[in-house]
Amino acid sequence: MNRFFGRRDGSFFLVDEASAHHMVSVLRLVEGEEIEGVDDGVIYRCLIAKREPLTISIIGKKEASSESSLNLILGFSLLKGGHDELVLQKGTELGVYSFAPFISSRTIILLDDKGKKKREERFEKIIEGAASQSKRSVIPTLLPISSYNDLLSSNADIRLIAYEGEAGKSDTLDSYLVGAKKGQSVLILVGPEGGFSEEEVDKALKSGFSLLSLGRRILRAETASIFASSIVSLKGDSL
């Protein structure tokens, strides 16, 4: 069953223009067809009452939630070749709570304010699409693209930085999550193609972050983000 995000208005469910076009012109949903509508984490059973103008009636509520018990904040560097979009898509499917894109000293993609805004708009569309496809109960939050240094002041119950220089040496993500409790937040920083500089790692440690090893092998930046998201997802679903 298709799922869309929008808002409840009495006994009706309202969606934006893009979603309405997708329902009518792409999916070609017909009158009487049932869909799921999500508003602020609440999932509604809905019915296409009319196609023109599109009218969606609410016929019930679903109690099930697909959200993780851990709130993962994934801080990732902008990546070339659209690989950061892959991080957003797969991270959303894996239950990431919010994304914090950043620019560090070795980030290849450099943007002015206009470029950042355009990229953020693109990111939001990717996240919403992935949230609908994976039947999330909420759309993950996208934080504004920031500098690496600004991100170091972010708060979370568990704060970790993945550093390839510690491959197979530092504690693994599993070990940091052993005592995790429902509702706790986990912030993980993953660097760009060239990784973090030693100076950046030192700044993170002085800001209260702990070093994280993602295994004995060196992973591509996008793989590291997806791998870390998978582990937190498994842990959060088990709580």
Rosetta blueprint (number, residue, H / E / L):
1 M L
2 N L
3 R E
4 F E
5 F E
6 G L
7 R E
8 R E
9 D E
10 G L
11 S L
12 F E
13 F E
14 L E
15 V L
16 D L
17 E H
18 A H
19 S H
20 A H
21 H H
22 H H
23 M H
24 V H
25 S H
26 V H
27 L L
28 R L
29 L L
30 V L
31 E L
32 G L
33 E L
34 E E
35 I E
36 E E
37 G E
38 V E
39 D E
40 D L
41 G L
42 V E
43 I E
44 Y E
45 R E
46 C E
47 L E
48 I E
49 A E
50 K E
51 R L
52 E L
53 P L
54 L L
55 T E
56 I E
57 S E
58 I E
59 I E
60 G E
61 K E
62 K E
63 E L
64 A L
65 S L
66 S L
67 E L
68 S L
69 S L
70 L L
71 N E
72 L E
73 I E
74 L E
75 G E
76 F E
77 S E
78 L L
79 L L
80 K H
81 G H
82 G H
83 H H
84 D H
85 E H
86 L H
87 V H
88 L H
89 Q H
90 K H
91 G H
92 T H
93 E H
94 L L
95 G L
96 V L
97 Y L
98 S E
99 F E
100 A E
101 P E
102 F E
103 I E
104 S L
105 S L
106 R L
107 T L
108 I L
109 I L
110 L L
111 L L
112 D L
113 D H
114 K H
115 G H
116 K H
117 K H
118 K H
119 R H
120 E H
121 E H
122 R H
123 F H
124 E H
125 K H
126 I H
127 I H
128 E H
129 G H
130 A H
131 A H
132 S H
133 Q H
134 S L
135 K L
136 R L
137 S L
138 V L
139 I L
140 P L
141 T E
142 L E
143 L L
144 P L
145 I L
146 S E
147 S E
148 Y H
149 N H
150 D H
151 L H
152 L L
153 S L
154 S L
155 N L
156 A L
157 D L
158 I E
159 R E
160 L E
161 I E
162 A E
163 Y L
164 E H
165 G H
166 E H
167 A L
168 G L
169 K L
170 S L
171 D L
172 T E
173 L H
174 D H
175 S H
176 Y H
177 L L
178 V L
179 G L
180 A L
181 K L
182 K L
183 G L
184 Q L
185 S E
186 V E
187 L E
188 I E
189 L E
190 V E
191 G L
192 P L
193 E L
194 G L
195 G L
196 F L
197 S L
198 E H
199 E H
200 E H
201 V H
202 D H
203 K H
204 A H
205 L H
206 K H
207 S L
208 G L
209 F L
210 S E
211 L E
212 L E
213 S E
214 L L
215 G L
216 R L
217 R L
218 I L
219 L L
220 R L
221 A H
222 E H
223 T H
224 A H
225 S H
226 I H
227 F H
228 A H
229 S H
230 S H
231 I H
232 V H
233 S H
234 L H
235 K H
236 G H
237 D H
238 S H
239 L L
